[in-house]
Amino acid sequence: MNLKKVLSPEDIIISLEATSKEEVIKEMVDHLYKRGKIEDREAALQAILEREKKMSTGLEKGVALPHGKCEAVKELIAAIALKREGVDFDSIDGQPAQIFIMTLSPLNRSGPHIQFLAEVTRLLKSKEKREKILQASSKEEVLELFCS
């Protein structure tokens, strides 16, 4: 999957203000809504929060992948956000998350959603790549590192 078809520098938040899991999700949904990528903010927010209730999307090594499916989007959309200090995201390893990749997709399409999550997980396995992303100083640099 070509991540640059889904992501642009405008989809990146270089420094989240949020200090809690729910605030991270809200800030990222609001960002995508303001960009015109989400038609119904509340539906999108509820889809992600409901998914979180089933099982946390906080992985390990500082990565969280909040995601959901809803009718508020017409195609797969995504955003990346960084919080260098970390946020408790109920991660598998108990560590705070620092790199957040949010994705939303339509209810009736599973393929792109699963491909995106698999590709992101593969890319962020590298400790070196995660460290470089966290040290990036621009949205463009984050995107380049993320997609390389």
N, C-alpha and C positions, 0 to 999 in steps of 0.2 A: 504494500500500500504506500502510495506517495503522500506522506504527511503534509507536504506543502500544498496539496490540493484542499486540505481540510483546515490548515492553520496559516495565519499570516501574522506579521509583527503586531497588528492591532488586536490580536486575540491573546496577547500576553500581558500579564500584570507582573511587572518586575519586582514590586514590593507590596504585598498585601497589607492592609491595615488590620484585618481580622485577627482576633486573639482566641477564638473558639472554633470548634468544628462547624457548628451551625453558621457562624458568621462567615467562615471561609466559603461555604456553599452559597450563602446569600450574596456575598460580594462577587463571586464568579458568575452566578446567574444574572445578577444586575448588570455586570459588564457585558455579557452576551446579549442581554435584552436591549441595552442602550445602543449596541452595535447593529440592532435590527435583525439579529439572527434567531430570536425567540419571539413568537407571536403572543403567547400568553405566559407572562412571568410567573404567576401563581401556579399554573399547571406544571411548568417546568420545575419550579422549586419543590413542589409536592412530589413529583416523580423521583427526584434525587433523594429527598429526605425519606421517602418511603423505602427506597432501595437501601439506604443506610440503616434503617430500622431492622431490616432482615439480617444484614451482616455488614460490618464496617468495611469500607473500601480502603482503609488505611493498611497498606501492605507492610513492607519492612524497609529498612535502610533509608528512612526519610521520605518515602514516596506514598502518595495517596491518589486513588483514581475514582473520585466521585462520579457516578454516571447514572443514567436513567433513560427510559423510553417514554415518549408522550406524543400527543398530537400537536403540541405547541411548536414543533419543528417539522420542516418539510424534507430535510436531509440531515445527514450526520454533521454535527457541529462540535467544535471543541475549543477549549481555552487552556492555557498554561498559566500558573501563578506560582510565585516564589514567596516564601516567608523564611528568611535565613535563620531567625531565632527559633523557628519551629512552632507547631501547634499540636496539642494533644488531639489525635484523630482516632483513638482506640485502635492503634496499629497492632498488627500481629506480634511484632517484636517489643511492643510497649514503649517504643521510642517516638518522639514527636515527628510529625511530617513537615518537610520543608519544601518539597516539590509537589505541586498539585496539578493533575491533568484531569479536567472535567470534560465529559462528552455526553451529548444528548442525541438520540436518534428517534425517528418515527417508530411508532408501535409495530407497523407492518414490515419492517426491514431489519433483519438480524445480521446478515453477512458483514456489511461494512462496520458495524458496531463491534462485533467480535474481532474482526481483523485489526481494527484500530487498537483495541485494548491489548491484543497479543503483541502487536508491533511496539507499542509504548513500553510494555513490560520487558520485552527483549532489549530495547534500547537502554533502559535504565538499570540494567543488571550491572553495568560497569561502574565501579566506584569512581574511577577517573572521570567518566562522563558526568556523573552526578555532581562531583566537586566542581568541574568546569562550569556547569550550568549555574550552580549557586554563586560562582564568582563572576559571572557575566555582568557587564555593566549596561547593556542595552537589550531591547526587545529583539532586535535583529540578530544579535549575537546568541541569545537564548535559542531562537528559532534555528539558526545555522547549526548550533551544537546539537540540538534536539533531532534535527533531520539528517545529520551526517553519519 
